[in-house]
């Protein structure tokens, strides 16, 4: 009984509701930060391209790669390839739109 309730809630939340909430949050954060993902794009490239000051420490690029590795796993890679195979160019377009909105969410997450 309890397992059925949890399963039903999980299926409901991880389908359309989660997608709508994530897109709405991305739009909201883009508006509230005045498009930080567009305004600060050149600055982010400049900061990542800087060489590290300390020989024993991490450079900005190395820190970015560690952060990216912790966010992206094999499930994401397999999910993207499956989406492209099943959805074609439409899937690629919506992944780009979601990635642009996700940049604002990632900025807010890192700020917090």
ABEGO torsion letter per residue (X at the ends): XAAAAAAAAAAAAABAAAAAAAAAAAAAAAAAAGGAAAAAAAAAAAAAABBBABAABBBAAAAAAAAAAAABBAAAAAAAAAAAAAAEAAAAAAAAAAAAAAAAAAAAAAAX
